[in-house]
Amino acid sequence: DSPLNPLYQPTEVSTPTGQPFRPREFSEFIGNEAAMQRLKIAVEASKKEQRMPPHILLWGSAGTGKTSSAMIVAQALDAHVHIMTGGLLKDEMALMQILVDCHHKQTAGQRVVIVIDEVHGLAKGGIPQEAYFSLLEDFIFYHSLKGQYIQHAGHLHADNPSITNGHRHEILSDRLTLKPITFIGMTTDPAL
């Protein structure tokens, strides 16, 4: 079998546990050295300055390493990763649940990276695009959920009164303020 044969199916490299191999560090990523070097510099600079790196947009066809690159960045930052698909985010409550989980991780002292696969799909969701501006720029999510109750599997810290009232999980404010988060958007649509 040859890669030039249209029927050729490459063999996927696996780890000893049978899981597909994904690079976990910058040095393990093969291909697109210039882009990986830029990501590495951004991550190292942010760590040196004790801040989160700027948001990142990765684009390319399927199988070009967008997810691997995003996971390498998160691994290098020693960050909690939340992965979501842009087109599946349908309403404010769905986004609020994700952000409350991120706030919980931040309260526990963890850095947070949110990876958005098919980021171009956010435009098709039920959340106005303007709601994302303040989230990306100031890490504040303005919403219309005040007075509603949020479902959350873990314990919510009451140190941010905009989220809960004790253990009732009532949303008490029209905004949720987070510490800096790095968003990594991935798309196959270069026109984004």
MDTraj code that builds the backbone (N, CA, C; nanometers):
import mdtraj as md
import numpy as np

residues = "ASP SER PRO LEU ASN PRO LEU TYR GLN PRO THR GLU VAL SER THR PRO THR GLY GLN PRO PHE ARG PRO ARG GLU PHE SER GLU PHE ILE GLY ASN GLU ALA ALA MET GLN ARG LEU LYS ILE ALA VAL GLU ALA SER LYS LYS GLU GLN ARG MET PRO PRO HIS ILE LEU LEU TRP GLY SER ALA GLY THR GLY LYS THR SER SER ALA MET ILE VAL ALA GLN ALA LEU ASP ALA HIS VAL HIS ILE MET THR GLY GLY LEU LEU LYS ASP GLU MET ALA LEU MET GLN ILE LEU VAL ASP CYS HIS HIS LYS GLN THR ALA GLY GLN ARG VAL VAL ILE VAL ILE ASP GLU VAL HIS GLY LEU ALA LYS GLY GLY ILE PRO GLN GLU ALA TYR PHE SER LEU LEU GLU ASP PHE ILE PHE TYR HIS SER LEU LYS GLY GLN TYR ILE GLN HIS ALA GLY HIS LEU HIS ALA ASP ASN PRO SER ILE THR ASN GLY HIS ARG HIS GLU ILE LEU SER ASP ARG LEU THR LEU LYS PRO ILE THR PHE ILE GLY MET THR THR ASP PRO ALA LEU".split()
xyz = np.array([
    [0.0831, -0.1198, 0.0000],
    [0.0000, 0.0000, 0.0000],
    [0.0865, 0.1247, 0.0000],
    [0.0450, 0.2188, -0.0797],
    [0.1188, 0.3435, -0.0924],
    [0.0258, 0.4611, -0.0649],
    [0.0759, 0.5675, -0.0021],
    [-0.0074, 0.6861, 0.0188],
    [-0.0572, 0.7471, -0.1116],
    [0.0057, 0.7141, -0.2248],
    [-0.0393, 0.7653, -0.3537],
    [-0.1596, 0.6885, -0.4070],
    [-0.1861, 0.5712, -0.3530],
    [-0.3008, 0.4899, -0.3908],
    [-0.4264, 0.5510, -0.3273],
    [-0.5306, 0.5843, -0.4055],
    [-0.6501, 0.6475, -0.3487],
    [-0.7236, 0.5581, -0.2490],
    [-0.6998, 0.4289, -0.2490],
    [-0.7642, 0.3377, -0.1546],
    [-0.6803, 0.3153, -0.0289],
    [-0.5639, 0.3794, -0.0231],
    [-0.4724, 0.3620, 0.0895],
    [-0.5345, 0.4156, 0.2182],
    [-0.5319, 0.3369, 0.3225],
    [-0.5771, 0.3784, 0.4547],
    [-0.4579, 0.3737, 0.5481],
    [-0.4118, 0.4886, 0.5972],
    [-0.2943, 0.4869, 0.6845],
    [-0.3235, 0.4124, 0.8144],
    [-0.2223, 0.3523, 0.8678],
    [-0.2339, 0.2838, 0.9954],
    [-0.2187, 0.3873, 1.1057],
    [-0.3120, 0.3853, 1.1987],
    [-0.3050, 0.4805, 1.3086],
    [-0.2069, 0.4291, 1.4125],
    [-0.1180, 0.5150, 1.4553],
    [-0.0213, 0.4777, 1.5574],
    [-0.0928, 0.4740, 1.6915],
    [-0.0692, 0.3708, 1.7696],
    [-0.1340, 0.3568, 1.8990],
    [-0.0315, 0.3475, 2.0105],
    [-0.0768, 0.3809, 2.1296],
    [0.0061, 0.3668, 2.2482],
    [-0.0040, 0.2222, 2.2952],
    [0.0776, 0.1809, 2.3928],
    [0.0673, 0.0440, 2.4444],
    [-0.0709, 0.0100, 2.4993],
    [-0.1489, 0.1088, 2.5390],
    [-0.2836, 0.0816, 2.5900],
    [-0.3856, 0.0703, 2.4778],
    [-0.3412, 0.0892, 2.3541],
    [-0.4316, 0.0788, 2.2406],
    [-0.4982, 0.2098, 2.2032],
    [-0.4709, 0.3163, 2.2775],
    [-0.5284, 0.4467, 2.2474],
    [-0.4516, 0.5114, 2.1327],
    [-0.5200, 0.5847, 2.0446],
    [-0.4487, 0.6538, 1.9376],
    [-0.3472, 0.7515, 1.9979],
    [-0.2342, 0.7635, 1.9313],
    [-0.1296, 0.8524, 1.9802],
    [-0.1619, 0.9955, 1.9436],
    [-0.1563, 1.0808, 2.0419],
    [-0.1646, 1.2250, 2.0208],
    [-0.0442, 1.2856, 2.0902],
    [0.0251, 1.3742, 2.0243],
    [0.1387, 1.4389, 2.0904],
    [0.0901, 1.5177, 2.2123],
    [0.1689, 1.5177, 2.3176],
    [0.1329, 1.5891, 2.4398],
    [0.2221, 1.7091, 2.4662],
    [0.3302, 1.7212, 2.3917],
    [0.4234, 1.8313, 2.4103],
    [0.4593, 1.8896, 2.2742],
    [0.5062, 2.0128, 2.2757],
    [0.5453, 2.0788, 2.1514],
    [0.6477, 1.9958, 2.0750],
    [0.7427, 1.9350, 2.1450],
    [0.8497, 1.8592, 2.0801],
    [0.7994, 1.7318, 2.0125],
    [0.6832, 1.6831, 2.0507],
    [0.6287, 1.5607, 1.9924],
    [0.5455, 1.5860, 1.8666],
    [0.5084, 1.7114, 1.8417],
    [0.4228, 1.7441, 1.7273],
    [0.5065, 1.7450, 1.6004],
    [0.4611, 1.6713, 1.5006],
    [0.5330, 1.6627, 1.3734],
    [0.4570, 1.7437, 1.2696],
    [0.5272, 1.8344, 1.2032],
    [0.4658, 1.9169, 1.0988],
    [0.4340, 2.0562, 1.1496],
    [0.4222, 2.1487, 1.0556],
    [0.3881, 2.2881, 1.0811],
    [0.4713, 2.3479, 1.1947],
    [0.6016, 2.3337, 1.1808],
    [0.6944, 2.3771, 1.2845],
    [0.6816, 2.5263, 1.3158],
    [0.6582, 2.6082, 1.2148],
    [0.6494, 2.7532, 1.2372],
    [0.5313, 2.7875, 1.3283],
    [0.4162, 2.7285, 1.3013],
    [0.2979, 2.7553, 1.3843],
    [0.3186, 2.7035, 1.5263],
    [0.3766, 2.5854, 1.5393],
    [0.3999, 2.5296, 1.6726],
    [0.5002, 2.6141, 1.7501],
    [0.5994, 2.6682, 1.6806],
    [0.6980, 2.7537, 1.7472],
    [0.6319, 2.8810, 1.7993],
    [0.5395, 2.9391, 1.7189],
    [0.4686, 3.0594, 1.7634],
    [0.3826, 3.0285, 1.8860],
    [0.3144, 2.9146, 1.8863],
    [0.2340, 2.8760, 2.0024],
    [0.3219, 2.8562, 2.1259],
    [0.4352, 2.7902, 2.1056],
    [0.5271, 2.7647, 2.2172],
    [0.5781, 2.8967, 2.2756],
    [0.6149, 2.9910, 2.1906],
    [0.6632, 3.1210, 2.2378],
    [0.5538, 3.1931, 2.3172],
    [0.4308, 3.1905, 2.2666],
    [0.3193, 3.2560, 2.3363],
    [0.2964, 3.1945, 2.4735],
    [0.3015, 3.0620, 2.4806],
    [0.2794, 2.9929, 2.6084],
    [0.3936, 3.0225, 2.7048],
    [0.5163, 3.0123, 2.6581],
    [0.6314, 3.0372, 2.7464],
    [0.6334, 3.1807, 2.7961],
    [0.6003, 3.2765, 2.7104],
    [0.5977, 3.4175, 2.7518],
    [0.4894, 3.4408, 2.8574],
    [0.3723, 3.3805, 2.8364],
    [0.2642, 3.4003, 2.9333],
    [0.2980, 3.3362, 3.0675],
    [0.3629, 3.2219, 3.0644],
    [0.4027, 3.1585, 3.1898],
    [0.5064, 3.2439, 3.2619],
    [0.6003, 3.2989, 3.1877],
    [0.7039, 3.3836, 3.2472],
    [0.6417, 3.5073, 3.3105],
    [0.5387, 3.5621, 3.2460],
    [0.4712, 3.6819, 3.2957],
    [0.3559, 3.6494, 3.3905],
    [0.3359, 3.5212, 3.4210],
    [0.2317, 3.4719, 3.5115],
    [0.0923, 3.5213, 3.4702],
    [0.0608, 3.4988, 3.3437],
    [-0.0704, 3.5337, 3.2898],
    [-0.1115, 3.4262, 3.1906],
    [-0.2347, 3.4308, 3.1478],
    [-0.2817, 3.3383, 3.0457],
    [-0.2443, 3.3939, 2.9083],
    [-0.2150, 3.3062, 2.8116],
    [-0.1843, 3.3557, 2.6765],
    [-0.3094, 3.4116, 2.6096],
    [-0.2905, 3.4883, 2.5028],
    [-0.4072, 3.5414, 2.4312],
    [-0.4880, 3.4274, 2.3679],
    [-0.6086, 3.4605, 2.3286],
    [-0.6936, 3.3617, 2.2623],
    [-0.6280, 3.3179, 2.1317],
    [-0.6610, 3.1974, 2.0880],
    [-0.5951, 3.1367, 1.9719],
    [-0.7026, 3.0872, 1.8754],
    [-0.6813, 3.1078, 1.7472],
    [-0.7684, 3.0522, 1.6439],
    [-0.6851, 2.9587, 1.5579],
    [-0.7260, 2.8333, 1.5504],
    [-0.6582, 2.7334, 1.4679],
    [-0.7525, 2.6943, 1.3549],
    [-0.7023, 2.6955, 1.2325],
    [-0.7859, 2.6526, 1.1209],
    [-0.7072, 2.5596, 1.0305],
    [-0.7830, 2.4735, 0.9650],
    [-0.7243, 2.3770, 0.8731],
    [-0.8219, 2.2645, 0.8485],
    [-0.7916, 2.1816, 0.7520],
    [-0.8809, 2.0699, 0.7211],
    [-0.8717, 1.9646, 0.8311],
    [-0.9642, 1.8715, 0.8272],
    [-0.9680, 1.7653, 0.9282],
    [-0.8360, 1.6882, 0.9281],
    [-0.7890, 1.6556, 1.0467],
    [-0.6683, 1.5743, 1.0595],
    [-0.5374, 1.6508, 1.0533],
    [-0.5429, 1.7844, 1.0587],
    [-0.4195, 1.8623, 1.0488],
    [-0.3572, 1.8954, 1.1839],
    [-0.4191, 1.8496, 1.2924],
    [-0.3584, 1.8675, 1.4244],
    [-0.4136, 1.9821, 1.5065],
    [-0.5320, 2.0316, 1.4724],
    [-0.5893, 2.1425, 1.5489],
    [-0.6155, 2.1013, 1.6940],
    [-0.6809, 1.9884, 1.7129],
    [-0.7111, 1.9423, 1.8488],
    [-0.5832, 1.9087, 1.9238],
    [-0.4906, 1.8428, 1.8576],
    [-0.3627, 1.8109, 1.9224],
    [-0.2906, 1.9378, 1.9645],
    [-0.2897, 2.0384, 1.8778],
    [-0.2239, 2.1650, 1.9105],
    [-0.2893, 2.2307, 2.0319],
    [-0.4222, 2.2322, 2.0346],
    [-0.4944, 2.2920, 2.1478],
    [-0.4626, 2.2184, 2.2779],
    [-0.4586, 2.0868, 2.2716],
    [-0.4305, 2.0082, 2.3916],
    [-0.2857, 2.0275, 2.4377],
    [-0.1939, 2.0451, 2.3441],
    [-0.0535, 2.0718, 2.3796],
    [-0.0433, 2.2049, 2.4531],
    [-0.1139, 2.3068, 2.4053],
    [-0.1131, 2.4370, 2.4718],
    [-0.1659, 2.4223, 2.6149],
    [-0.2780, 2.3553, 2.6305],
    [-0.3367, 2.3366, 2.7640],
    [-0.2425, 2.2588, 2.8553],
    [-0.1809, 2.1542, 2.8007],
    [-0.0864, 2.0729, 2.8786],
    [0.0327, 2.1581, 2.9226],
    [0.0848, 2.2403, 2.8331],
    [0.1995, 2.3258, 2.8657],
    [0.1636, 2.4283, 2.9734],
    [0.0372, 2.4677, 2.9786],
    [-0.0091, 2.5634, 3.0797],
    [-0.0503, 2.4942, 3.2092],
    [-0.0523, 2.3615, 3.2084],
    [-0.1018, 2.2833, 3.3222],
    [-0.2431, 2.3307, 3.3577],
    [-0.3270, 2.3390, 3.2551],
    [-0.4613, 2.3949, 3.2700],
    [-0.5686, 2.2875, 3.2600],
    [-0.6810, 2.3142, 3.3261],
    [-0.8014, 2.2336, 3.3075],
    [-0.8554, 2.2674, 3.1687],
    [-0.8952, 2.1664, 3.0945],
    [-0.9457, 2.1880, 2.9588],
    [-1.0945, 2.1557, 2.9538],
    [-1.1694, 2.2466, 2.8980],
    [-1.3109, 2.2194, 2.8710],
    [-1.3280, 2.2251, 2.7205],
    [-1.3735, 2.1148, 2.6613],
    [-1.3903, 2.1073, 2.5157],
    [-1.5390, 2.1118, 2.4840],
    [-1.5757, 2.1964, 2.3888],
    [-1.7151, 2.2041, 2.3455],
    [-1.7197, 2.2232, 2.1946],
    [-1.8354, 2.1976, 2.1383],
    [-1.8561, 2.2144, 1.9948],
    [-1.9450, 2.3360, 1.9735],
    [-1.8968, 2.4293, 1.8936],
    [-1.9667, 2.5555, 1.8740],
    [-2.1112, 2.5424, 1.8313],
    [-2.1393, 2.4562, 1.7365],
    [-2.2744, 2.4429, 1.6852],
    [-2.3721, 2.3795, 1.7825],
    [-2.3221, 2.3183, 1.8903],
    [-2.4099, 2.2532, 1.9874],
    [-2.4458, 2.3430, 2.1052],
    [-2.3861, 2.4598, 2.1129],
    [-2.4129, 2.5527, 2.2219],
    [-2.5381, 2.6319, 2.1860],
    [-2.6523, 2.5913, 2.2397],
    [-2.7805, 2.6423, 2.1927],
    [-2.8375, 2.7595, 2.2713],
    [-2.8012, 2.7734, 2.3998],
    [-2.8633, 2.8802, 2.4780],
    [-2.7711, 2.9277, 2.5896],
    [-2.8139, 3.0357, 2.6541],
    [-2.7339, 3.0960, 2.7610],
    [-2.7083, 2.9992, 2.8761],
    [-2.8070, 2.9180, 2.9106],
    [-2.7912, 2.8269, 3.0244],
    [-2.6823, 2.7237, 2.9956],
    [-2.6741, 2.6754, 2.8730],
    [-2.5697, 2.5787, 2.8378],
    [-2.4314, 2.6413, 2.8546],
    [-2.4157, 2.7653, 2.8095],
    [-2.2883, 2.8348, 2.8259],
    [-2.2621, 2.8648, 2.9727],
    [-2.3655, 2.9054, 3.0460],
    [-2.3495, 2.9340, 3.1886],
    [-2.3001, 2.8111, 3.2640],
    [-2.3527, 2.6941, 3.2317],
    [-2.3090, 2.5701, 3.2992],
    [-2.1592, 2.5481, 3.2777],
    [-2.1141, 2.5689, 3.1555],
    [-1.9717, 2.5529, 3.1238],
    [-1.8890, 2.6547, 3.2015],
    [-1.9335, 2.7801, 3.2013],
    [-1.8573, 2.8856, 3.2669],
    [-1.8565, 2.8707, 3.4187],
    [-1.9656, 2.8220, 3.4759],
    [-1.9679, 2.7970, 3.6207],
    [-1.8680, 2.6870, 3.6554],
    [-1.8602, 2.5845, 3.5722],
    [-1.7602, 2.4793, 3.5953],
    [-1.6193, 2.5385, 3.5876],
    [-1.5964, 2.6257, 3.4909],
    [-1.4658, 2.6914, 3.4779],
    [-1.4368, 2.7778, 3.5996],
    [-1.5374, 2.8516, 3.6468],
    [-1.5195, 2.9341, 3.7672],
    [-1.4835, 2.8459, 3.8866],
    [-1.5486, 2.7330, 3.8975],
    [-1.5207, 2.6379, 4.0056],
    [-1.3741, 2.5932, 4.0001],
    [-1.3261, 2.5623, 3.8809],
    [-1.1854, 2.5209, 3.8641],
    [-1.0918, 2.6356, 3.9005],
    [-1.1257, 2.7570, 3.8580],
    [-1.0422, 2.8729, 3.8894],
    [-1.0375, 2.8984, 4.0400],
    [-1.1517, 2.8829, 4.1069],
    [-1.1567, 2.9016, 4.2514],
    [-1.0667, 2.8011, 4.3219],
    [-1.0532, 2.6827, 4.2632],
    [-0.9657, 2.5791, 4.3195],
    [-0.8193, 2.6022, 4.2807],
    [-0.7907, 2.7123, 4.2112],
    [-0.6537, 2.7473, 4.1777],
    [-0.6042, 2.6960, 4.0439],
    [-0.6929, 2.6416, 3.9620],
    [-0.6513, 2.5895, 3.8323],
    [-0.6644, 2.6952, 3.7229],
    [-0.5739, 2.6860, 3.6253],
    [-0.5889, 2.7638, 3.5027],
    [-0.6929, 2.6933, 3.4171],
    [-0.7558, 2.7669, 3.3276],
    [-0.8609, 2.7087, 3.2446],
    [-0.8387, 2.7470, 3.0984],
    [-0.8516, 2.6478, 3.0119],
    [-0.8513, 2.6668, 2.8670],
    [-0.9835, 2.6103, 2.8154],
    [-1.0551, 2.6889, 2.7372],
    [-1.1779, 2.6411, 2.6736],
    [-1.1479, 2.6223, 2.5259],
    [-1.1640, 2.4998, 2.4784],
    [-1.1410, 2.4657, 2.3387],
    [-1.2774, 2.4559, 2.2713],
    [-1.2960, 2.5325, 2.1653],
    [-1.4237, 2.5344, 2.0940],
    [-1.4022, 2.4776, 1.9550],
    [-1.4420, 2.3520, 1.9356],
    [-1.4347, 2.2899, 1.8045],
    [-1.5474, 2.3471, 1.7203],
    [-1.5239, 2.3612, 1.5917],
    [-1.6224, 2.4193, 1.5005],
    [-1.6707, 2.5544, 1.5532],
    [-1.5762, 2.6399, 1.5867],
    [-1.6087, 2.7702, 1.6455],
    [-1.6996, 2.8522, 1.5542],
    [-1.6934, 2.8281, 1.4245],
    [-1.7823, 2.8996, 1.3313],
    [-1.9291, 2.8682, 1.3598],
    [-1.9572, 2.7570, 1.4280],
    [-2.0939, 2.7185, 1.4618],
    [-2.1567, 2.8028, 1.5713],
    [-2.0769, 2.8815, 1.6436],
    [-2.1332, 2.9678, 1.7479],
    [-2.2339, 3.0656, 1.6898],
    [-2.2120, 3.1065, 1.5659],
    [-2.3019, 3.2023, 1.5012],
    [-2.4410, 3.1432, 1.4796],
    [-2.4530, 3.0118, 1.4798],
    [-2.5816, 2.9463, 1.4554],
    [-2.6574, 2.9180, 1.5846],
    [-2.5931, 2.9403, 1.6997],
    [-2.6554, 2.9118, 1.8284],
    [-2.7559, 3.0181, 1.8682],
    [-2.8149, 3.0006, 1.9850],
    [-2.9173, 3.0925, 2.0339],
    [-2.8630, 3.2046, 2.1195],
    [-2.7327, 3.2225, 2.1221],
    [-2.6717, 3.3279, 2.2029],
    [-2.6265, 3.4393, 2.1092],
    [-2.6671, 3.5635, 2.1360],
    [-2.6223, 3.6731, 2.0494],
    [-2.4695, 3.6819, 2.0488],
    [-2.4129, 3.7062, 1.9322],
    [-2.2675, 3.7133, 1.9219],
    [-2.2089, 3.8209, 2.0122],
    [-2.2837, 3.9270, 2.0387],
    [-2.2348, 4.0341, 2.1246],
    [-2.2042, 3.9839, 2.2654],
    [-2.2726, 3.8786, 2.3096],
    [-2.2488, 3.8231, 2.4438],
    [-2.1077, 3.7672, 2.4565],
    [-2.0513, 3.7275, 2.3451],
    [-1.9160, 3.6716, 2.3481],
    [-1.8080, 3.7791, 2.3568],
    [-1.8395, 3.9016, 2.3129],
    [-1.7380, 4.0069, 2.3116],
    [-1.6832, 4.0341, 2.4509],
    [-1.7716, 4.0601, 2.5465],
    [-1.7249, 4.0906, 2.6824],
    [-1.6639, 3.9674, 2.7484],
    [-1.7089, 3.8502, 2.7102],
    [-1.6510, 3.7276, 2.7643],
    [-1.5068, 3.7120, 2.7160],
    [-1.4840, 3.7359, 2.5888],
    [-1.3494, 3.7233, 2.5330],
    [-1.2573, 3.8376, 2.5755],
    [-1.3115, 3.9578, 2.5863],
    [-1.2283, 4.0741, 2.6156],
    [-1.2080, 4.0977, 2.7649],
    [-1.3152, 4.0834, 2.8433],
    [-1.3103, 4.1188, 2.9858],
    [-1.3403, 4.0020, 3.0783],
    [-1.3702, 3.8853, 3.0220],
    [-1.4024, 3.7644, 3.0983],
    [-1.5275, 3.7839, 3.1834],
    [-1.6233, 3.8583, 3.1279],
    [-1.7528, 3.8794, 3.1928],
    [-1.8601, 3.8282, 3.0975],
    [-1.9463, 3.7414, 3.1491],
    [-2.0571, 3.6892, 3.0696],
    [-2.1849, 3.7579, 3.1159],
    [-2.2384, 3.8483, 3.0320],
    [-2.3662, 3.9137, 3.0598],
    [-2.4765, 3.8229, 3.0067],
    [-2.5797, 3.8034, 3.0858],
    [-2.6845, 3.7075, 3.0489],
    [-2.8192, 3.7522, 3.1034],
    [-2.9227, 3.6800, 3.0684],
    [-3.0588, 3.7096, 3.1150],
    [-3.1115, 3.5964, 3.2036],
    [-3.0256, 3.5340, 3.2800],
    [-3.0624, 3.4161, 3.3600],
    [-3.0885, 3.4475, 3.5074],
    [-3.0813, 3.5731, 3.5461],
    [-3.0995, 3.6102, 3.6859],
    [-3.2311, 3.5529, 3.7398],
    [-3.2222, 3.4901, 3.8562],
    [-3.3401, 3.4312, 3.9195],
    [-3.3641, 3.2854, 3.8828],
    [-3.2960, 3.2372, 3.7812],
    [-3.3106, 3.0962, 3.7434],
    [-3.2148, 3.0109, 3.8261],
    [-3.2369, 2.8824, 3.8230],
    [-3.1531, 2.7896, 3.8983],
    [-3.0664, 2.7101, 3.8024],
    [-2.9439, 2.6882, 3.8436],
    [-2.8486, 2.6174, 3.7592],
    [-2.8263, 2.4772, 3.8142],
    [-2.8170, 2.3819, 3.7246],
    [-2.7842, 2.2446, 3.7608],
    [-2.6341, 2.2312, 3.7601],
    [-2.5775, 2.1838, 3.8680],
    [-2.4323, 2.1674, 3.8748],
    [-2.4021, 2.0458, 3.9591],
    [-2.3189, 1.9571, 3.9043],
    [-2.2889, 1.8315, 3.9734],
    [-2.2023, 1.8519, 4.0961],
    [-2.1099, 1.9460, 4.0906],
    [-2.0168, 1.9660, 4.2009],
    [-2.0632, 2.0745, 4.2959],
    [-1.9870, 2.0965, 4.4004],
    [-2.0156, 2.2021, 4.4969],
    [-1.9767, 2.3362, 4.4368],
    [-2.0654, 2.4310, 4.4430],
    [-2.0354, 2.5647, 4.3944],
    [-1.9875, 2.6504, 4.5104],
    [-1.8786, 2.7192, 4.4895],
    [-1.8272, 2.8090, 4.5928],
    [-1.9138, 2.9343, 4.5970],
    [-1.9441, 2.9791, 4.7152],
    [-2.0287, 3.0969, 4.7315],
    [-1.9469, 3.2255, 4.7340],
    [-1.8203, 3.2202, 4.6907],
    [-1.7372, 3.3402, 4.6939],
    [-1.7677, 3.4351, 4.5783],
    [-1.8432, 3.3931, 4.4808],
    [-1.8855, 3.4815, 4.3730],
    [-2.0376, 3.4890, 4.3784],
    [-2.0924, 3.5912, 4.4450],
    [-2.2368, 3.5959, 4.4646],
    [-2.3164, 3.6055, 4.3353],
    [-2.2494, 3.6290, 4.2228],
    [-2.3234, 3.6336, 4.0973],
    [-2.3678, 3.4943, 4.0533],
    [-2.3100, 3.3903, 4.1156],
    [-2.3445, 3.2544, 4.0761],
    [-2.4515, 3.1946, 4.1654],
    [-2.4282, 3.1938, 4.2951],
    [-2.5176, 3.1178, 4.3816],
    [-2.5543, 3.1944, 4.5071],
    [-2.6562, 3.1458, 4.5712],
    [-2.6965, 3.1923, 4.7019],
    [-2.6853, 3.0714, 4.7934],
    [-2.5710, 3.0558, 4.8597],
    [-2.5483, 2.9375, 4.9416],
    [-2.5434, 2.8142, 4.8549],
    [-2.6236, 2.7149, 4.8862],
    [-2.6246, 2.5893, 4.8111],
    [-2.7463, 2.5771, 4.7193],
    [-2.8245, 2.6850, 4.7080],
    [-2.9452, 2.6781, 4.6261],
    [-2.9161, 2.6848, 4.4779],
    [-2.7986, 2.7304, 4.4396],
    [-2.7588, 2.7404, 4.2994],
    [-2.8489, 2.8333, 4.2189],
    [-2.8923, 2.9393, 4.2838],
    [-2.9714, 3.0395, 4.2141],
    [-2.8768, 3.1423, 4.1527],
    [-2.9069, 3.1836, 4.0328],
    [-2.8267, 3.2858, 3.9658],
    [-2.8774, 3.4212, 4.0147],
    [-2.7909, 3.4953, 4.0828],
    [-2.8328, 3.6177, 4.1509],
    [-2.7991, 3.7459, 4.0771],
    [-2.7304, 3.7352, 3.9664],
    [-2.6866, 3.8558, 3.8963],
    [-2.7041, 3.8355, 3.7465],
    [-2.6934, 3.9444, 3.6723],
    [-2.7038, 3.9348, 3.5266],
    [-2.5666, 3.9226, 3.4614],
    [-2.4639, 3.8935, 3.5435],
    [-2.3285, 3.8769, 3.4886],
    [-2.2516, 3.7761, 3.5725],
    [-2.1594, 3.7100, 3.5064],
    [-2.0672, 3.6176, 3.5718],
    [-1.9268, 3.6643, 3.5372],
    [-1.8457, 3.6920, 3.6392],
    [-1.7101, 3.7404, 3.6185],
    [-1.6123, 3.6277, 3.6458],
    [-1.5230, 3.6055, 3.5513],
    [-1.4233, 3.4999, 3.5622],
    [-1.2840, 3.5604, 3.5668],
    [-1.1886, 3.4811, 3.6115],
    [-1.0483, 3.5184, 3.5959],
    [-1.0132, 3.4927, 3.4491],
    [-0.8995, 3.5438, 3.4023],
    [-0.8640, 3.5218, 3.2616],
    [-0.8615, 3.3741, 3.2219],
    [-0.9179, 3.3487, 3.1064],
    [-0.9261, 3.2165, 3.0444],
    [-0.8703, 3.2309, 2.9042],
    [-0.8049, 3.1275, 2.8541],
    [-0.7651, 3.1267, 2.7132],
    [-0.8672, 3.0444, 2.6356],
    [-0.9251, 3.1053, 2.5347],
    [-1.0162, 3.0362, 2.4440],
    [-0.9363, 2.9959, 2.3209],
    [-0.9508, 2.8708, 2.2807],
    [-0.8882, 2.8227, 2.1581],
    [-1.0006, 2.7796, 2.0647],
    [-1.0198, 2.8556, 1.9592],
    [-1.1212, 2.8223, 1.8607],
    [-1.0595, 2.7418, 1.7474],
    [-1.1322, 2.6413, 1.7015],
    [-1.0839, 2.5577, 1.5904],
    [-1.1911, 2.5557, 1.4827],
    [-1.1474, 2.5652, 1.3582],
    [-1.2425, 2.5661, 1.2483],
    [-1.1809, 2.5077, 1.1214],
    [-1.2665, 2.4565, 1.0365],
    [-1.2256, 2.4149, 0.9029],
    [-1.2642, 2.5215, 0.8016],
    [-1.3257, 2.6298, 0.8484],
    [-1.3743, 2.7363, 0.7625],
    [-1.2766, 2.8541, 0.7652],
    [-1.1889, 2.8656, 0.6650],
    [-1.0894, 2.9739, 0.6658],
    [-1.1512, 3.1124, 0.6476],
    [-1.2770, 3.1194, 0.6073],
    [-1.3443, 3.2479, 0.5890],
    [-1.3942, 3.3043, 0.7216],
    [-1.3754, 3.2297, 0.8300],
    [-1.4230, 3.2737, 0.9606],
    [-1.3622, 3.4071, 0.9937],
])
top = md.Topology()
chain = top.add_chain()
for i, resn in enumerate(residues, 1):
    res = top.add_residue(resn, chain, resSeq=i)
    for name in ("N", "CA", "C"):
        top.add_atom(name, md.element.get_by_symbol(name[0]), res)
traj = md.Trajectory(xyz[None], top)
